[in-house]
Amino acid sequence: MNLSITMPVMVKHVTALNASTEKPPTDSQDNWNETVKEPKPVAPVYDWNPKIQGLILSSLNYGSLLAPIPAGYVAGIFGSKYIVGAGLLISSVLTLLIPLSADVGPTLLIVLRVVQGIAQVMVSTGQYSIWVRWAPPMERSQLITIALSGLPMGTFTILAVGGVLCHTIGWPYVFYIFGGIGCAYSFLWFPLVYEDPVKHPFISTGEKEYIVALLAEQSGLVSAVPFLAGFPCLILGGQLTDFLLSRKILRLNTIRKLFTVIGVLIPTGFHLSLHWVKSSHSTTLAFLLLTPVFRIMTEVGVLLNMVDIAPRYSSFLRGLSQVFSYAAGALSSTVSGYFINQDPELAWRNIFLLCGAIDIVGLVFYLIFGQAEVQDWAKE
């Protein structure tokens, strides 16, 4: 996400104006002013063509392809505390090194981003093994979604602050500041986080018994606006899930599928409509803003379903699902470029149609075969 914000100011751009044909500015007496000097960039810029930029941006996803399954498997066997902590620390340190690697050359930056992608998968997959041990089943959706709501909030913060930093003190400080915050957080992680309530030295006996007993019982500003809106939506979705479940209004399987339908069908409808509403700027903007707000509801649906069906292997399953997610992220730029080269006029319509078809097929498959009970192969 940091590089997506800084890339426009990291590369050289060809100006459309021909300086030799422009008349220098004059004062009120029609006298020539002094030569106007171009503003110096506040940070280094690089001569990277669009192909190199695409490789740099997608390299994080290529790295992420390598790690989900082994990271989730190792976290499930040996414990997630050190897997998550190490991934967070490695990713944060590499964030600090991005400006230096960019100075050395794009090859080193791509390698660094690949390793960073692996480290970030260690965080995203390993955390589920911790939640299985700490979150009581009747509160699990609420607790996990509160934690996951940090994703859209973090995205909002980076989008809102990153642009200001780029144009004031320079793009390297985007990486220095957020990388430093990540390092500080990782140093707090190791002494403060424990694998399960039994190992925590400061938790009260009553709280420890409550968590352990319940777990044993059930085994178990435009670009930033959508992500800011997703922050409360995700929390409310988790609370609504636990409310419906505790009041026995809906079964867990029905709740998961309901939120998945909301998170897939509505954004797909927005995407498919963009081609036909492109003449209305306000409608197009509204659709683009609302899409991630509804899309995030899948976090409460299918993406939490793996915790329901296989608590023991939730990190492994999360990693397996992320293989396909990161593969899509790595291939999306290539496929989009192919469509644009073939037919620039209708390219985005075709891209959205393809994405919509993939979403609908996946949704139908999940609605037919999705379950919410612990599977036999995942039981103790």
BELJOLIN-V281593 format. One record per helix or strand of 2 or more residues. SS is the DSSP state (helix for helix, strand for strand). FROM is the first residue (numbers start at 1). TO is the last residue. If there is no record, write none. Layout:
ss = (SS | SS)
from = (FROM | FROM)
to = (TO | TO)
//
This chain:
ss = (helix | helix | helix | helix | helix | helix | helix | helix | helix | helix | helix | helix | helix | helix | helix | helix | helix)
from = (2 | 19 | 50 | 68 | 81 | 106 | 137 | 172 | 197 | 205 | 222 | 252 | 281 | 302 | 311 | 347 | 376)
to = (10 | 21 | 65 | 78 | 104 | 134 | 168 | 192 | 199 | 218 | 246 | 276 | 299 | 309 | 342 | 369 | 378)
//
